[in-house]
Every structure is written in C-alpha cells, then in structure tokens.
Amino acid sequence: MFTGINHLAFITRDMDKTIRFYRDLLGLPLVAGVGNSQFKHYFFKVSEQDQLAFFAYDQAAPMVYKFHGVPTDKPLGFDHVSLGVDTKANLFAMLDRLEAAGFKVTGPVDHGFGWSIYFFDPNNIPLEITWQNLEIVKPPVLADGTPTEAAREGSDPVPGHWPEVSKPTPADEWHAYPGAGFEIRPRALDEKRGRAAGE
C-alpha cells in the first residue's frame, strides 16, 4: 500500500539558506515549489518515493536545539530525520562533505543494523544519514529486554483493535478541493515537466 515517505514537512525562515544546504550541499534535487507573498513551500527529492519539504514564512522561529535521541521535557513530537545511503563509501563521502562545509558531525555510530552520522541543518533540524548494513529478513528483531505487549505481538498488523470501515466513500464522491500549488499540475503537464499518475 505505502510507497515510502511522500514528504516530511519542516519550517524555515530562510528558504535560500535551506536550498543551499539541501540541494547544493547534500545533493537533493529541488523538485517543486509553491508560494505567494505569505509563504513558500518547497520540496526536495530524497528517492523516487521520498521527499523533504519546507514551509517558509515571516513568523517562523528557529527550532529548540535538542540532540538526536536525547530526552527532553519540551513539548516536541519530532526527534530527527534519517536519510539513507547505499554504501559505506557514500556515508563517509557525506561526512567529509559536511565537515568541509563547516558543519559539526557526530559519528559514525554503529547501531547493529546500520552506521549513522548526526548533524544539524541551518534551521537546527536534527538530521542523520544511515548506511544500513543488515537486511532484516524475519522482523521484528528487538534488542529490548522489556518489549511492550504490542511489540511482542510481532511485525504484522493485528486485527481487532480498531473498528472496521462500515461506510466507505463511494467512488463518485472521490473529489479533492484545490489547495496551495493546485496550478502545478497543469503547468507541469503543459511544460512537459511532469507525467500524470494513474488512479
């Protein structure tokens, strides 16, 4: 059903600095952007299915600094984002690139199923790059002496915890209202910069 992380959306006050970091330093292509005098919303391609996105607006304030995985009493629901690379060489290439640009990098750290480096973008967003060096073929593998009851139930969905759908939306009611960026689709098709996806 799922294809990956369509996008993770963050906030920045300086879109140009954000573009310089994600596109020019990390090498993520700038895919699309919408905006007006009130805001901007830009997307960077991580993989064929995954994107990072940023909103920029005047009221934006920097994130509270919190290192990856360190407990906090702040009301945060976000910890960090990890981007995957396919080889150990590419992990170290990114480490070298970040350090050459003046960013402090922690790691690599060996987590058993992958090696990771940790750093922050110019908005104080905590980032990780991971080279996954283990393919888990029979999940879950839990290195936890006291796994939760739900975790002990295994990897696959367990039915019966939520109600079944009793009133599915009829196909003739599958509609969406125009939102920010609505004009991207016809523009991309007219300019031959996109292909219509199947339904």
C-alpha positions in Angstrom: 0.0 0.0 0.0 2.6 2.6 1.0 5.4 3.7 -1.3 7.7 5.4 1.2 7.6 8.7 2.9 5.9 11.0 0.4 7.3 14.0 2.3 8.3 15.3 5.7 7.5 18.9 6.1 9.6 21.3 8.2 9.7 25.1 8.8 12.4 27.5 7.8 12.7 31.3 8.0 15.4 31.4 5.2 14.4 29.4 2.1 17.6 30.3 0.2 19.8 29.1 3.0 17.7 25.9 3.2 18.0 25.3 -0.6 21.8 25.9 -0.4 22.0 23.2 2.3 19.7 20.5 1.0 20.3 20.9 -2.8 23.8 22.3 -3.0 25.5 20.6 0.0 23.5 17.4 0.5 22.7 17.0 -3.2 18.9 16.6 -3.0 17.3 17.9 -6.2 14.8 20.7 -5.8 11.6 19.1 -7.2 8.8 21.7 -6.8 7.8 24.8 -5.0 4.6 26.8 -4.4 4.1 30.1 -2.7 2.9 33.6 -2.7 3.7 36.8 -0.6 2.6 35.0 2.6 4.6 31.7 2.4 6.7 29.4 0.3 6.5 25.5 0.3 9.4 23.7 -1.5 10.2 20.0 -2.0 13.5 18.2 -2.3 13.8 14.6 -3.7 15.3 12.0 -1.5 14.4 8.9 -3.5 11.8 8.0 -6.2 9.2 8.0 -3.4 10.5 10.2 -0.6 10.8 14.0 -0.3 11.7 16.6 2.3 9.6 19.7 2.3 9.9 23.1 3.9 7.5 25.9 4.6 9.0 29.4 4.8 7.1 32.4 6.3 8.0 35.5 8.2 6.7 34.3 11.6 9.0 31.2 11.6 11.3 30.9 14.6 14.3 28.5 15.0 13.7 25.1 16.4 14.7 24.5 20.0 18.1 22.7 19.9 17.9 19.1 21.0 20.4 16.4 20.1 19.2 13.3 18.4 17.6 10.8 20.8 18.4 12.8 23.9 15.3 13.0 26.3 13.7 16.4 26.7 10.9 18.0 28.7 10.0 20.3 25.8 6.6 19.7 24.0 8.2 18.2 20.9 6.8 15.4 18.8 9.7 15.3 16.4 13.2 14.0 17.1 15.1 13.7 13.8 15.1 12.6 10.2 17.4 9.9 8.8 18.3 9.8 5.1 19.6 6.5 3.8 22.7 6.0 1.6 23.5 2.8 -0.2 27.2 2.3 0.7 29.8 2.9 3.4 31.8 5.0 1.0 28.8 7.3 0.4 28.3 7.6 4.2 31.9 8.8 4.6 31.6 11.0 1.5 28.7 12.8 3.1 30.6 13.1 6.4 33.6 14.6 4.6 31.4 17.0 2.6 29.6 18.2 5.7 32.8 18.8 7.7 34.4 20.5 4.8 31.4 22.9 4.7 31.9 23.7 8.5 29.1 21.5 9.9 29.8 19.6 13.1 29.2 15.9 12.6 28.9 13.2 15.3 29.7 9.6 14.4 29.7 7.3 12.6 27.9 5.3 15.3 27.3 1.5 14.7 23.7 0.7 15.7 24.0 -3.0 14.7 21.8 -2.7 11.7 23.4 0.4 10.3 26.1 3.1 10.7 24.9 6.7 11.3 26.3 10.2 11.3 24.4 13.0 13.1 24.4 16.8 12.3 22.0 19.8 12.1 20.8 21.8 9.2 20.9 25.7 9.3 17.4 25.6 10.9 18.6 23.4 13.8 16.7 20.4 12.3 18.5 17.3 13.6 19.5 15.1 10.7 21.0 11.6 10.4 22.5 9.8 7.4 22.4 6.0 7.7 24.1 3.2 5.8 22.1 0.1 6.6 24.5 -2.8 6.8 22.0 -5.5 7.8 18.9 -6.7 5.9 16.4 -8.0 8.5 14.7 -10.9 6.8 12.4 -12.0 9.7 11.2 -8.9 11.6 10.9 -7.7 14.2 14.4 -8.0 15.7 14.1 -6.4 19.2 17.2 -5.6 21.2 14.9 -4.7 24.1 14.9 -6.6 27.4 11.3 -5.5 28.1 9.5 -5.0 24.8 5.9 -3.7 25.0 3.0 -6.1 24.8 2.1 -4.8 21.3 5.7 -5.2 20.1 5.7 -8.8 21.3 2.7 -9.5 19.0 5.1 -9.4 16.0 5.6 -7.5 12.8 2.3 -7.8 11.0 -0.9 -5.9 11.8 -3.1 -7.4 14.5 -6.8 -7.1 13.6 -9.5 -6.4 16.2 -8.0 -3.3 17.8 -9.9 -0.8 15.6 -13.4 -0.7 14.1 -13.9 -2.0 10.5 -14.9 0.5 7.9 -18.7 0.4 7.7 -19.4 3.3 5.3 -16.7 3.5 2.6 -16.7 6.7 0.4 -18.4 5.9 -2.9 -16.2 6.3 -6.0 -18.4 9.0 -7.4 -17.6 11.1 -4.3 -13.8 10.9 -4.7 -13.0 14.6 -5.1 -10.4 17.0 -3.8 -10.6 20.7 -3.4 -7.9 23.0 -4.9 -5.1 23.7 -2.4 -1.8 25.6 -2.4 0.1 24.6 -5.5 -3.0 23.4 -7.4 -1.6 25.1 -10.5 1.5 22.9 -10.5 -0.2 20.0 -12.3 -1.4 21.8 -15.4 1.8 23.8 -15.6 4.0 20.7 -15.3 1.9 18.9 -17.9 1.9 21.9 -20.3 5.6 22.4 -20.0 6.4 18.7 -20.3 7.9 18.7 -16.8 5.6 16.0 -15.4 3.5 13.0 -16.2 0.0 12.3 -14.9 -0.1 9.5 -12.5 -2.6 6.7 -12.8 -5.6 6.4 -10.5 
